[in-house]
């Protein structure tokens, strides 16, 4: 886990990465192969 005390640039970069991931995940939500991979990873 990252350090809770980060400078503003690191926080902004992390927030940007989170937004990009959520957008990517939502665009790929209907991908059955990806969903099966996620389900297998969640069980492990």
Protein Blocks (a to p, Z undefined) as FASTA:
>chain_A
ZZfbdcfklmmmmmmmmmmmmmmmmmmmmmmklmmmmmmmmmZZ
